[in-house]
Amino acid sequence: MPLFNLEAAETMLHARVHSFTHLAFSGGHVASYPCQLLAPSGAPSISAPRLKRAVDLTVALLLLVVFGSLMLMIAALIRLTSPGPALFTQERVGLHGQRFRMLKFRTMHPADEMPGYCPQATRNDPRVTPLGRLLRRTSCDELPQLLNVLAGTMSIVGPRPHAPGTCAAGRPFEAISLSYDARHSVKPGITGLAQVRGWRGQTDTEAKLLHRLDSDLEYIANWSLIGDLLIMARTVPALLCMRNAW
């Protein structure tokens, strides 16, 4: 008996998406995210996207103040230890399927870290520099995405953005599950429910993708401000216990 039934998992995810009452689909694509939080005592409601955006801006600015000196030091070390720029940008799929340029500290040799589609890093990947390996293991390479949050293309918490054309077991992510596009109903995040549950690193099998997608859809269906704050709080211990970041 297999430990993971791929067909059963896909059926479960597809059924879950159709049960989301706060997602509106048009032609198979997510059209809107009209979820609202009700203010107490009958006061006018505050839309979830606006509240989430306010939290994003506040947290991103605070983290830039806290980690600003560290980010400058990392940028200097990258320039000193390998030729090429300190920052790397890559096209990712964001809200409503729109493309945007995601920022990261460069962790690979310049000839290997291409701005277009780049195969996922693997264990002992020769493309990764020694400093890049440390940055990936600690997730410090993701710190420049705080600037993406300020620009409005990302959120602090949300499904991690994928590069167009990324595959698992030779199949594009969107071909593996009919529910995949539902994760684009919210902005992608620097951290997310899947990540704090340990689903991070190389997505080389369909089962791994479906496990992550399950967490992403659960996050979207049950979004709350408290939930975002809890995920932020769980991110640090999750990073300390992480063993699959290459």
C-alpha positions, 0 to 999 in steps of 0.5 A: 500500500503506497504511503501517499495516494496522489490521485486521492490527494488531488481529488481532496484538493479540488473539492476543497477549492470548490468549497471556498465561498470567498473565492470568485473564479472566472474562466478557471482563474481567480477573479477576486478575493472579497473576504472582509473582516467585520469591525466590532460593535457594528462599525463599518467593515474593514476589507481584509486586503487593506488591513493586510496591506497595512500590516505588511507595510508596518512589519516590512519597515520595522524589519528593514530597520532591524536588518538593514545593517545585516543586509548591507553587510551581506551585499558587501560579502557577496561582492567580495567573495564572488564576481557579479551583483549582490542582488538577483531578480527573477520573474515570479507569478503573483496576484491573479497570475501577474508576473513580477520581479522578485528580489533575492541576494545572489547565491549562485555563480553569475553564469548559473543564476539566470534571470529567466527560468532557473532549475530548482537548487538541489543538495550540494548544487555546484551552482551555489557559492559557499556564502550562498549556501549559508544564506540559503540555509538561514533564508537570509537570501530572502531579506530583499523581498521586504522591498517587494512587500513595500512595492506591493507585489508581495506580502509578508505572509502568503503562498511562496511565489513560483517561477513560470514553468517550474516543474515537479517530476517533469510536469509543470506545477499547474498541470499537476493540480486543477486547484493550483491557480487558486493560490494566486488569489492572494499576494505571494508571501515571504513566509507562509503556512507551508513553510512553517510546517516544514514544506520548504526546499526542492519540490521535485515530486508531485506529492511534495507540491500537493502537500504545499498546495494543501497548506496554501489553500488552507491558508487562503480559506481561513485567512485572519490577521491573527493567523498571519501573526502566528505564522510570522511568530512560527517562522523563526523557530521553523528556520532554526529547525529547517534541514531541507534548504539548499 
